[in-house]
Amino acid sequence: MTSPSVSAPNVLRRTTPPALAPERPVAWPTRTIRTLANGLQVVLVESRTFPKISANLYFRSGNAVVAHSAPGLAEMTATVVRSGTASRSSREIEEDLRRMGASLGTSSGADSSAIAASGLAEFSSGILELIADLARNAWFPADEFERERRQRLEELKVERTSPGFLANERLRRVLFGEHPYAIIAPTEEQVAAFRREQLVEFYREHYVPADSLLAVVGDFSAEAMLDQIEGVFGSWQAPRPESPKPPAPPHYSGRRVYLVDRPGTVQTQVLLGNLAITRRDPDWYRLILANSIFGGAFHSRLVINIREQKGYTYSPGSGVSALRQQGFFTVRAAVRNDVVAATLTEIFYEMDRMRALPVTAEELDSARNYLTGIFSLGVATQDGLLSQLSTVYLDELPEGYLETYREKIHALTAEDVTAAARRHFDSANAQIVVVGDRAQIGDQAALFGPVTVYDTRGNITP
């Protein structure tokens, strides 16, 4: 005996996605800015949503400062800084962090080094004292230095097996020439030659208040926090380091190809690019919007073309990197060896299409919503807001940069996008790096310009 049939309810089926709700206004907290007598720049933002503070102390010196004399030294210095001070061992630092419910991190990039800590607001004084102790009294224990040096040597061995690392290393050297930004990592021989005394020298010269930024976001009164900071950092004295002017990057006319040979590989890493601009350039907003439409988002033209339609790769993309002194634009894809030439053809086709024809209204709206949406998410937490604020002051951006960001993005037009693509997507003079099996991809690479071949150690091969 069969059961009687039951009719399904009449369900209204939506054929189009619902419209986006209006963007919520951002209630920007009050910002307090001071410079101590010793030159330390202080930026405070009260955020009372959670009983926590986040504090980052930035030094405006990073790997670029020593790129030609000791590549990677700033990064090694930042790693070992947290290993102990004149009055605290590494274990005592960890115990202090547990007691305060806090976390600690140190880092170094091309343009800056940082000591960052966050924890419960009731321990704000202790958190600031710990940051100051590391900034002023780091001890650089010999055993910790040796351990980190061995660890870095192992990391470099792994990095040299990564096509992405090899491509990025070669393109940076090509784009920046003798400029310090050309060097992204040391060699194993250079790390092996590091001495503890070099770290101490870099620390003493560059971890100084006159060239630093302390940014704090959290549950506090700005006036009380300023009193704490003055008490902890006010007696710190050290001269500002010299800032030599680096040589200008090279200028290229015409495309060239740089092939890093990895025999036997079945996939090729493609990376191409050209110099661009920093965030201080008035074109910055137009460029990041153009990049989002071209290849900077998952729904971009590049993804639709070589991933969805052609099936050449799973994750192509493009990006704009803004360092303090110079920016650059890149396009990347990891593809099968047999479609290297086809992939490059499609990349240049999409670049030139962006330069020649206006984008559609739908693309423009989607990209604007995407950029303003991820921006809103990025400032929704203490750590995110701290990161955005730090960018403003480290890159010397206008005071209203964050507050006006969404408004300026939404004001951009299709004509703005075309103008940015024509200026910054330099397809005719793009420099091309391919990392793969020379025997399988050499002829394809030669279709796009003169080819120079390297081994994975960076040496030119016949």
Secondary structure, 3 states (H helix, E strand, C coil): CCCCCCCCCCCCCCCCCCCCCCCCCCCCCCEEEEECCCCCEEEEEECCCCCEEEEEEEECCCHHHHCCCCCCHHHHHHHHHCCEECCCEHHHHHHHHHHHCCEEEEEECCCCEEEEEEEEHHHHHHHHHHHHHHHHHECCCHHHHHHHHHHHHHHHHHHCCCHHHHHHHHHHHHHHCCCHHHCCCCCHHHHHCCCHHHHHHHHHHHCCHHHEEEEEEECCCHHHHHHHHHHHHCCCCCCCCCCCCCCCCCCCCCCEEEEEECCCCCEEEEEEEEECCCCCCCCHHHHHHHHHHHHHCCCCHHHHHHHHHCCCCCCCEEEEEECCCCEEEEEEEEEEHHHHHHHHHHHHHHHHHHHHCCCCHHHHHHHHHHHHHHHHHHCCCHHHHHHHHHHHHHCCCCCCHHHHHHHHHHCCCHHHHHHHHHHHCCHHHCEEEEEECHHHHHHHHHHHCCEEEECCCCCECC
